[in-house]
Amino acid sequence: MDPELEAFIPFFPKADLSDPAAAREGLAKLAAAVPTPDTTNMQIDDRMVPADPDVPVRIYRPHEAQGAVIWLHGGGFVMGTVDTEHPWAARIAENSGAVVISVGYRLAPENRFPAALDDAYAVLLWAAGHAAELGIDPERIAVGGHSAGGGLAAAVALRARDEQGPPIRFQLLNQPGLDDRQETWSARHFTDTPWMNRDKVTAAWRHYLGSATATSYAAPARSVDLSGLPPAYIATAEFCPNRDEDITYALRLMQAGVSVELHQWAGTFHGSQALLSADVSQRQNAELGAVLRRALAG
């Protein structure tokens, strides 16, 4: 493991989703301790997107931005809000120059699948329909997210393809949760990795799905047909249960004719990019912004 990251492991929160309320409280405390980038050069607005129910979003508008990303936070489908995601959404806007629409989707287990996906898709439809008001090009809208949010972003892309929804320019998938089956080598063997391990992944899917059988919109790795999807960037962490399902998904996308950039970050663990003092974390965060900037350019 990267030595700069390894030094922080004793201080990282325990990987546990058995008590959703306690997990949410822990994430809020962790997010409050993360430095926020300078936002003086961007406009930030909280809005409610009309849906059933309405969906809270926080919109970050850097000066002269034209492209946008529908951004979906991580948290195992159980944790996360536009407030806890603020340091990361602001950083993506700063690094990419894109309008970031951070989505406060409904959380499990109170709201199981497809609630979060419905919220995310409603925001995509709204953003495309209000592009002029938002000052963005409707042909330059991406979807993206981290962890569970990355899985939701991939599901939004699948649904938009199947329902002939708004055109999606790009998928930005950071360590996405794509497969509830946990049959890959990394899913089976990473039982004691920091922040995310097999037991936590199991709990996340249990909270999200309940007793229902996963469909491809819940777990995109189950999709039989990946053709016709937007180009994608997929980042994986070496010591992450999601690693192998993400690499397999990237390969399957390529085999289906989808352009993919895949970056496997050596020495990292799930969510370790939050440790901003580490060189590898700085490179990870910078790359997410640079990739999105390139994808939305022109």
C-alpha positions, 0 to 999 in steps of 0.5 A, a space after each residue: 500500500 502507498 506509504 502515505 496512505 498506510 499511515 492514516 489507516 489507524 485513524 480511518 473509520 471502521 467499515 460498518 453499515 449495520 446502523 445506518 443512522 450512526 453511519 450517516 452521523 460518522 460520514 457527516 463528521 468526516 466530511 466536515 473535517 475535509 478542507 473545501 476548495 476555494 469557491 469564490 470563482 463559482 456560483 453555488 445554488 441549492 434547488 429543488 428539482 420537481 419530481 415525485 418527491 422533489 429532489 434536492 440538488 446543489 449546483 456549482 457554476 464556475 465562470 464560463 462553464 458550458 458542460 455539466 455533470 450530474 454528480 452522484 455521491 457515494 455512501 453505500 446507498 445509505 449515507 450522503 447528502 449534498 452537504 457531505 458531498 460539498 468538498 468533493 463536488 466543489 473540487 470537481 467543479 474547480 478542477 474541471 470547469 464544468 457545472 456540477 449538479 450534485 444530487 441529494 438522492 433518497 437513501 436506503 433502507 428507508 427508500 430502496 431501489 429504484 428510489 435513488 435511480 429515479 431521483 438521479 434520472 429525474 435530475 438528468 431530465 430536468 437538467 437537459 430540459 432547463 439547459 438554457 436556464 442553467 447556461 449549459 449545452 444540452 449536448 455536453 451533459 455527463 453523469 458521474 459519481 463515486 462508489 454507490 454513486 458511480 453505480 447509479 451513474 452507470 445505471 442512469 446511462 443504461 436507462 437513458 439509452 433504453 428509454 431514448 432519454 437525453 443524450 449523455 456525453 460521458 460517464 465518470 465512474 470512480 470506484 463504482 459499485 456495479 455488482 451485487 453478486 460479489 463473485 469476483 476475486 477482489 469482492 471475495 478476498 478483501 475482507 479487512 480492507 480500510 473503509 470498504 470491505 466485503 461485509 460493508 458491501 454486503 450490507 450496502 446491497 442488502 439495504 438498497 435491494 431488500 429482498 428484491 432481486 437485482 436488475 441491471 438498473 440496480 446492478 449495472 454489471 448484470 446488464 447483458 448489452 452494454 452497446 450504445 453507451 456513452 464513453 467512460 472513464 473508470 477508476 479503481 483502487 487496488 485494495 477495494 472490493 469493487 476493483 475487479 467488477 469495475 475492471 470487468 465492466 470496463 472490458 465489457 464496455 470496450 468489447 461492446 464498442 464503447 470507448 473507455 479509459 481505465 485507471 487502476 490506482 496502485 497502492 490505494 484503497 476505496 475512498 483513499 482520495 479523501 486523504 488530500 495530503 497524499 500525493 496519489 490522492 492529489 493526482 487522483 482528484 486532479 485526474 478526475 477533473 482533467 478527464 471531465 474537462 476533456 470529455 466536455 470540451 469542444 
